[in-house]
Amino acid sequence: MDCKERILSNNYVDIITDLPVRLGTDDGVDLCYVSVDDQFGVAYVNRLNIPPLPENLYDYQNMPKLYGLMQIEGGNPVDGVGIPFSEPFEPGSLEASGITQVQRRPLNLTGRGVVVCFLDTGIDYTSDVFRDENGNSRILAIWDQTIQDGTPPEGFLYGTEYTREDINLALQSEDPYSVVASRDENGHGSAMASVTAGSRIDGGRTFLGAVPDAEIVVVKLKECKPYLREYYLVPEGVPAYAENDIMLAVKYADSFALVFRRPVVICIGLGTNMGSHDESSALSIYLNTVSVRRSRAVVVCSGNEGNAAHHYFGSLPRNNDGTENSQDVEIRVTENNIGFFLEFWGNVPDVFNIAIRSPGGETVPPVRLGILQSVTYSFIYEVTRITIDSELVEPSSGEELIILRIQDPTPGIWNFRVTSVGQVNNGGFHMWLPITQFLSSPVSFLAPDPYTTLTTPSVAGSVIGVSTYNDENNSFYIESSRGYTRAGDIRPDFAAPGVNVSTMYGKRSGSSLSAAIAAGGVAQFMQWAVVEGGGGQVESREINNYFRRGAARSRDIVYPNREWGYGRLNMVGTFDAMAEV
């Protein structure tokens, strides 16, 4: 079996590692290894070799997390082609961000010379929205990770790459998909791309994105392997993408800065509640590396988890004598739930354990788990099975981690009693449920905390993380995730419109649309700074600080804050702030 087959096979597990893997079949281990960068790689290992791998490779930090689409409203396209302009285009969201104003003279910032990359569900390349005035495609390339009968990009082992020449040839064909088979069946990626880089259409209809002259690169992500979906209890039919495939997509997008010698803006409309909610995940670390490269910027949505009741923050009182402290955390589980994950993160140096009481009254006593341990409980009168995994020191974050995998939960109120072990110095802990779409039916905390709900990777330190507001009345979007990070770092950076935004499929809402608008503003700034030489070879952190200074702020709000960050995206304000220096 070659490496490509191992990458695609469900019989091989995906392991993200920062250790060089030089093992092979000669060592008795059936695997292949793909490098992401100098720090990270992905090993695809036969399940029969798990867990005998050395160096504790297959740990929580190494298992890919799953990411979902961060859009709330909007219909899907039909047969992958799309519903052309079901509603009139309304530029209000772009105007509120100051984007349409700087498209006009004297700045004329329309994305010329900039490459905008989308890692998502693909793109409807046949749409006029993504063509220039001559009818040619503005898409430089599509890497479709889901199509295996073509040639992958150079340096990659799976999927099929379609170049602009291939796409233009398809557009001239009576059957475009016989030439370029890539489709966006979901529509999420196309909608985002149209907001950022849509162009005018003749014939009495218009659609104009933030940077209609930018060129586009697309990665259509393949969905995660079935074993990951099963392990994380993600319902069938819900789009879910593995962390390692996203990391390789970022690597591909980043390469266009070198190949075409142009600034690159990477836009990510995905998120997850899995992980420590700081910048210690593999994807966050890798994005930080890419974000600080010259002429690159990474824009990430902050998620739609602020009103989902999927986060709990608790704090046990301090003690000096080791007296046991406890706090009850209640979770409501609705009917027909196949199961869910619950992650507990306890602050150093304290040690915690958890006791569980089901709606039927059966209990799991507090178990003092070891440094690295797993135990499974089955109830007598209920079909529920609970697996508890613990790491006293989770390697990437250094914090205590307890993971509860709850299968076939009894509907009703579940009680999780968090108890201290020994002296309490800090007492703080966080608990997260999965993102909304990864639950088969609603599951929620009865006393949730709407803060610290930013989805990963928007918590990464060097990316541009964007929350969501409604530009019709300048109100914060109730569904938008809120800061700060679990480590207390200031996130989001600023807010952008994301409610009833005009896309090529009509109006849609969600934080992914906010990221798309912000990516358009970043591409405008890249044109001014890099292409036209106004500001040098800038990168994400510099752009972020320019945007923070120019953000629109209300007099009655203190900034930065957990909802708005430093204010509302305002491209006019950004250039005004520079002009006033």
LINBEL-V690364 format. One record per residue. N is the residue number from 1. RES is the residue in three letters. PHI is phi in radians with two decimals (* if undefined). OMEGA is omega in whole degrees, -180 to 180 (999 if undefined). Layout:
n res phi omega
N RES PHI OMEGA
N RES PHI OMEGA
//
This chain:
n res phi omega
1 MET * -179
2 ASP -1.47 -174
3 CYS -1.14 180
4 LYS -1.03 -180
5 GLU -1.12 178
6 ARG -1.15 180
7 ILE -1.05 -174
8 LEU -1.61 -173
9 SER -1.36 176
10 ASN -1.26 177
11 ASN -1.44 178
12 TYR -2.07 180
13 VAL -1.51 180
14 ASP -1.68 -178
15 ILE -2.21 175
16 ILE -1.52 -175
17 THR -2.41 172
18 ASP -1.80 174
19 LEU -1.86 176
20 PRO -1.07 180
21 VAL -1.90 -179
22 ARG -2.07 178
23 LEU -1.30 177
24 GLY -2.72 -177
25 THR -1.10 178
26 ASP -1.13 179
27 ASP -1.63 -180
28 GLY 1.45 180
29 VAL -2.06 -178
30 ASP -1.58 -178
31 LEU -2.70 163
32 CYS -2.34 -174
33 TYR -2.26 179
34 VAL -2.14 180
35 SER -1.44 173
36 VAL -1.62 175
37 ASP -2.69 -178
38 ASP -1.18 -178
39 GLN -1.80 -172
40 PHE -1.96 172
41 GLY -2.61 179
42 VAL -2.18 174
43 ALA -1.80 177
44 TYR -1.91 -166
45 VAL -2.10 176
46 ASN -1.00 -178
47 ARG -1.00 -180
48 LEU -1.15 179
49 ASN -1.64 178
50 ILE -1.84 11
51 PRO -1.79 -173
52 PRO -1.16 180
53 LEU -1.01 177
54 PRO -1.32 172
55 GLU 1.12 179
56 ASN 0.89 -176
57 LEU -1.04 -171
58 TYR -1.61 -179
59 ASP -2.06 -179
60 TYR -0.97 -178
61 GLN -1.15 -177
62 ASN -1.66 -178
63 MET -1.42 -177
64 PRO -1.02 171
65 LYS -1.47 -180
66 LEU -1.82 -177
67 TYR -2.06 180
68 GLY -2.05 -179
69 LEU -1.36 -175
70 MET -1.80 175
71 GLN -2.22 -175
72 ILE -1.82 -173
73 GLU -2.17 175
74 GLY 2.21 -179
75 GLY -1.41 178
76 ASN -1.46 175
77 PRO -1.20 -179
78 VAL -1.76 178
79 ASP 0.93 177
80 GLY 1.27 -177
81 VAL -1.68 175
82 GLY 1.92 177
83 ILE -1.74 -173
84 PRO -1.28 170
85 PHE 0.91 177
86 SER -1.22 178
87 GLU -2.38 177
88 PRO -1.08 177
89 PHE -1.22 177
90 GLU -2.15 -174
91 PRO -1.46 -172
92 GLY -0.95 -178
93 SER -1.17 178
94 LEU -1.27 178
95 GLU -1.15 179
96 ALA -1.08 -180
97 SER -1.59 -179
98 GLY 1.32 -176
99 ILE -1.33 -180
100 THR -1.13 -179
101 GLN -1.15 -178
102 VAL -1.52 169
103 GLN -1.19 -175
104 ARG -1.55 178
105 ARG -1.10 9
106 PRO -1.55 -174
107 LEU -1.35 178
108 ASN 0.95 -176
109 LEU -1.65 -178
110 THR -2.13 177
111 GLY 1.58 180
112 ARG -1.02 177
113 GLY 1.43 -178
114 VAL -1.94 176
115 VAL -1.88 177
116 VAL -1.95 -174
117 CYS -2.00 179
118 PHE -2.12 179
119 LEU -1.93 -167
120 ASP -2.82 -175
121 THR -1.59 -179
122 GLY 1.84 -177
123 ILE -2.65 174
124 ASP -1.44 -174
125 TYR -1.20 -180
126 THR -1.36 -176
127 SER -1.21 175
128 ASP -1.07 -178
129 VAL -1.02 -175
130 PHE -1.91 177
131 ARG -2.05 177
132 ASP -1.55 -175
133 GLU -1.16 179
134 ASN -1.65 180
135 GLY 1.53 179
136 ASN -1.49 -178
137 SER -1.26 171
138 ARG -1.64 178
139 ILE -1.53 180
140 LEU -1.25 -176
141 ALA -2.89 171
142 ILE -2.19 168
143 TRP -1.79 178
144 ASP -1.63 -178
145 GLN -1.23 -174
146 THR -1.62 -177
147 ILE -1.81 -171
148 GLN -1.93 -176
149 ASP -1.74 178
150 GLY -2.00 -178
151 THR -1.67 177
152 PRO -1.20 174
153 PRO -1.06 178
154 GLU -1.04 -179
155 GLY 1.60 178
156 PHE -2.10 -169
157 LEU -2.01 -178
158 TYR -2.47 -177
159 GLY 1.40 -179
160 THR -2.34 177
161 GLU -1.78 175
162 TYR -2.03 180
163 THR -1.53 177
164 ARG -1.07 178
165 GLU -1.08 178
166 ASP -1.09 -177
167 ILE -1.16 178
168 ASN -1.11 176
169 LEU -1.12 178
170 ALA -1.13 -179
171 LEU -1.12 179
172 GLN -1.52 -176
173 SER -1.57 175
174 GLU -1.19 179
175 ASP -2.19 -174
176 PRO -0.96 -174
177 TYR -1.30 172
178 SER -1.34 179
179 VAL -1.74 176
180 VAL -2.12 -170
181 ALA -1.43 -175
182 SER -1.20 178
183 ARG -2.27 171
184 ASP -1.94 -177
185 GLU -1.18 -178
186 ASN -1.49 -180
187 GLY 1.70 -178
188 HIS -1.09 -179
189 GLY -1.14 180
190 SER -1.12 180
191 ALA -1.07 179
192 MET -1.07 -177
193 ALA -1.09 180
194 SER -1.18 178
195 VAL -1.17 -178
196 THR -1.35 -166
197 ALA -2.27 176
198 GLY -1.20 -177
199 SER -2.20 -177
200 ARG -1.17 175
201 ILE -2.14 179
202 ASP -1.42 177
203 GLY 1.47 175
204 GLY 1.54 179
205 ARG -2.02 178
206 THR -2.30 169
207 PHE -2.55 -176
208 LEU -2.36 175
209 GLY -1.41 -176
210 ALA -1.18 -178
211 VAL -2.29 -174
212 PRO -1.20 178
213 ASP -1.81 178
214 ALA -1.26 173
215 GLU -1.70 -165
216 ILE -2.17 170
217 VAL -2.18 -175
218 VAL -2.27 166
219 VAL -2.02 171
220 LYS -1.51 -176
221 LEU -1.25 172
222 LYS -1.39 180
223 GLU -1.29 -175
224 CYS -1.11 177
225 LYS -1.19 -179
226 PRO -0.98 -178
227 TYR -1.14 178
228 LEU -1.24 177
229 ARG -1.04 -180
230 GLU -1.16 -178
231 TYR -1.11 -178
232 TYR -1.49 175
233 LEU 1.06 178
234 VAL -1.49 -177
235 PRO -1.04 175
236 GLU -1.08 177
237 GLY 1.52 179
238 VAL -1.59 179
239 PRO -1.00 180
240 ALA -2.53 -172
241 TYR -2.15 -176
242 ALA -1.41 -177
243 GLU -0.98 -177
244 ASN -1.19 177
245 ASP -1.17 177
246 ILE -1.20 179
247 MET -1.07 178
248 LEU -1.18 176
249 ALA -1.12 177
250 VAL -1.10 178
251 LYS -1.02 179
252 TYR -1.10 -179
253 ALA -1.07 -179
254 ASP -1.10 -176
255 SER -1.12 -177
256 PHE -1.24 175
257 ALA -1.16 -179
258 LEU -1.54 -176
259 VAL -1.15 -175
260 PHE -1.82 180
261 ARG 0.93 179
262 ARG -2.28 175
263 PRO -1.15 -176
264 VAL -2.14 174
265 VAL -1.99 179
266 ILE -1.79 -177
267 CYS -1.98 -177
268 ILE -2.13 179
269 GLY -1.86 -178
270 LEU -2.07 177
271 GLY -2.87 178
272 THR -2.60 171
273 ASN -1.66 179
274 MET -1.28 177
275 GLY 1.82 -168
276 SER -1.46 179
277 HIS 1.03 165
278 ASP -2.26 -174
279 GLU -1.70 -175
280 SER -1.66 178
281 SER -1.25 -179
282 ALA -1.06 180
283 LEU -1.11 180
284 SER -1.10 180
285 ILE -1.10 -179
286 TYR -1.15 177
287 LEU -1.09 176
288 ASN -1.06 179
289 THR -1.11 -179
290 VAL -1.23 -174
291 SER -1.06 -175
292 VAL -1.64 173
293 ARG -1.34 -177
294 ARG -1.09 180
295 SER 1.14 174
296 ARG -2.16 172
297 ALA -2.61 178
298 VAL -2.11 180
299 VAL -1.99 -175
300 VAL -2.28 176
301 CYS -1.31 -175
302 SER -1.65 176
303 GLY 1.76 -178
304 ASN -2.11 -171
305 GLU -1.86 -175
306 GLY -1.15 -178
307 ASN -1.98 -173
308 ALA -1.54 -178
309 ALA 1.05 -179
310 HIS -1.93 178
311 HIS -2.28 176
312 TYR -2.28 172
313 PHE -2.07 178
314 GLY -2.30 179
315 SER -2.58 176
316 LEU -1.49 -180
317 PRO -1.13 179
318 ARG -1.18 171
319 ASN -2.54 -180
320 ASN -1.98 -174
321 ASP -1.93 179
322 GLY 1.39 177
323 THR -1.08 -176
324 GLU -1.18 173
325 ASN -1.97 179
326 SER -2.58 177
327 GLN -2.56 180
328 ASP -1.59 178
329 VAL -2.05 -176
330 GLU -1.91 -179
331 ILE -2.25 176
332 ARG -1.63 178
333 VAL -2.02 -179
334 THR -1.58 -178
335 GLU -1.12 171
336 ASN 1.10 177
337 ASN -1.64 -178
338 ILE -1.35 -179
339 GLY 2.48 -179
340 PHE -2.73 175
341 PHE -1.69 173
342 LEU -2.36 -180
343 GLU -1.89 178
344 PHE -2.02 178
345 TRP -2.16 -179
346 GLY -1.83 -176
347 ASN -1.30 174
348 VAL -1.19 9
349 PRO -1.74 -173
350 ASP -1.27 178
351 VAL -2.17 -176
352 PHE -2.23 163
353 ASN -2.42 -172
354 ILE -2.31 169
355 ALA -1.87 -173
356 ILE -2.24 174
357 ARG -2.24 -178
358 SER -1.41 176
359 PRO -1.04 179
360 GLY -1.50 176
361 GLY 1.66 177
362 GLU -1.35 -171
363 THR -2.24 167
364 VAL -2.02 -176
365 PRO -1.20 176
366 PRO -1.08 -177
367 VAL -1.96 177
368 ARG -1.41 -178
369 LEU -1.34 -178
370 GLY -1.36 -178
371 ILE -1.07 179
372 LEU -2.57 -170
373 GLN -2.68 177
374 SER -2.44 179
375 VAL -2.56 -179
376 THR -2.10 180
377 TYR -2.07 171
378 SER -2.10 -180
379 PHE -1.52 -178
380 ILE -1.44 -174
381 TYR -1.74 -179
382 GLU -2.23 -176
383 VAL -1.45 -175
384 THR -1.09 171
385 ARG -2.15 -179
386 ILE -2.16 174
387 THR -1.91 -180
388 ILE -1.98 175
389 ASP -2.00 -179
390 SER -2.41 170
391 GLU -2.36 -179
392 LEU -1.06 175
393 VAL -2.25 177
394 GLU -1.22 -167
395 PRO -0.99 -173
396 SER -1.32 -177
397 SER -1.89 -177
398 GLY 1.46 -177
399 GLU -1.68 174
400 GLU -1.30 180
401 LEU -2.21 171
402 ILE -2.17 180
403 ILE -1.95 176
404 LEU -2.00 178
405 ARG -1.86 -170
406 ILE -1.93 -177
407 GLN -1.74 178
408 ASP 0.85 -177
409 PRO -1.21 174
410 THR -1.16 178
411 PRO -1.09 179
412 GLY 2.30 -177
413 ILE -1.71 175
414 TRP -1.72 179
415 ASN -1.99 177
416 PHE -2.07 -179
417 ARG -1.64 179
418 VAL -1.58 -174
419 THR -2.18 177
420 SER -1.42 174
421 VAL -2.07 -179
422 GLY 1.39 -176
423 GLN -1.14 177
424 VAL -1.80 -180
425 ASN -1.84 180
426 ASN -1.91 174
427 GLY 1.50 -176
428 GLY -1.44 175
429 PHE -2.65 177
430 HIS -2.17 173
431 MET -2.34 180
432 TRP -2.26 168
433 LEU -1.63 180
434 PRO -1.13 174
435 ILE -1.07 -170
436 THR -0.91 -174
437 GLN -1.27 178
438 PHE -1.53 177
439 LEU -1.90 -179
440 SER -1.29 171
441 SER -2.66 -173
442 PRO -1.04 172
443 VAL -2.35 -174
444 SER -2.68 171
445 PHE -1.30 177
446 LEU -1.32 178
447 ALA -2.22 -174
448 PRO -1.33 173
449 ASP -1.98 -177
450 PRO -1.30 -179
451 TYR -1.60 -175
452 THR 0.97 180
453 THR -1.94 176
454 LEU -1.07 178
455 THR -1.41 172
456 THR -1.30 15
457 PRO -1.79 -180
458 SER -1.17 179
459 VAL -1.47 179
460 ALA -1.08 -169
461 GLY -1.19 -173
462 SER -1.87 178
463 VAL -1.41 175
464 ILE -1.71 -177
465 GLY -1.79 -169
466 VAL -2.16 172
467 SER -1.60 -168
468 THR -2.19 173
469 TYR -2.40 180
470 ASN -1.71 -175
471 ASP -1.29 179
472 GLU -1.18 179
473 ASN -2.38 180
474 ASN 1.02 177
475 SER -1.69 177
476 PHE -1.21 -178
477 TYR -1.24 -173
478 ILE -1.07 -179
479 GLU -1.40 -174
480 SER -1.12 174
481 SER -1.15 -175
482 ARG -2.32 -179
483 GLY -1.47 -7
484 TYR -1.52 174
485 THR -1.28 179
486 ARG -1.06 179
487 ALA -1.45 179
488 GLY 1.53 178
489 ASP -1.26 -176
490 ILE -1.28 174
491 ARG -2.60 4
492 PRO -1.31 178
493 ASP -1.39 176
494 PHE -2.87 179
495 ALA -1.89 176
496 ALA -2.34 179
497 PRO -1.02 179
498 GLY -2.72 -179
499 VAL -2.08 -179
500 ASN 0.93 179
501 VAL -1.45 177
502 SER -1.22 174
503 THR -2.15 179
504 MET -1.16 178
505 TYR -1.89 -175
506 GLY 1.78 -175
507 LYS -1.42 178
508 ARG -2.40 -179
509 SER -2.32 177
510 GLY 2.40 -174
511 SER -1.20 177
512 SER -1.12 177
513 LEU -1.21 175
514 SER -1.08 178
515 ALA -1.12 180
516 ALA -1.10 178
517 ILE -1.15 180
518 ALA -1.09 178
519 ALA -1.09 175
520 GLY -1.10 177
521 GLY -1.10 178
522 VAL -1.13 178
523 ALA -1.12 175
524 GLN -1.06 -180
525 PHE -1.15 178
526 MET -1.09 177
527 GLN -1.06 -179
528 TRP -1.12 -172
529 ALA -1.38 -171
530 VAL -1.69 -175
531 VAL -1.17 -178
532 GLU -1.71 173
533 GLY 1.36 -177
534 GLY -1.32 -174
535 GLY -2.46 178
536 GLY 1.40 -176
537 GLN -1.44 -174
538 VAL -1.29 175
539 GLU -2.34 -168
540 SER -0.94 -174
541 ARG -1.13 180
542 GLU -1.15 179
543 ILE -1.04 -180
544 ASN -1.00 -179
545 ASN -1.24 173
546 TYR -1.08 -179
547 PHE -1.16 178
548 ARG -1.08 -180
549 ARG -1.15 -176
550 GLY -1.60 -176
551 ALA -1.08 176
552 ALA -1.36 -177
553 ARG -2.31 178
554 SER -1.64 -176
555 ARG -1.15 -174
556 ASP -1.62 -179
557 ILE -2.12 177
558 VAL -1.57 -178
559 TYR -2.05 -7
560 PRO -1.28 177
561 ASN -2.50 -171
562 ARG -1.26 -180
563 GLU -1.61 -170
564 TRP -1.66 -172
565 GLY 1.08 -179
566 TYR -1.72 178
567 GLY 2.33 -178
568 ARG -1.78 179
569 LEU -0.90 -178
570 ASN -2.61 -177
571 MET -1.16 176
572 VAL -1.08 179
573 GLY -1.09 179
574 THR -1.09 -179
575 PHE -1.29 175
576 ASP -1.09 -179
577 ALA -1.09 178
578 MET -1.25 -178
579 ALA -1.19 -177
580 GLU -1.47 -178
581 VAL -1.26 999
//
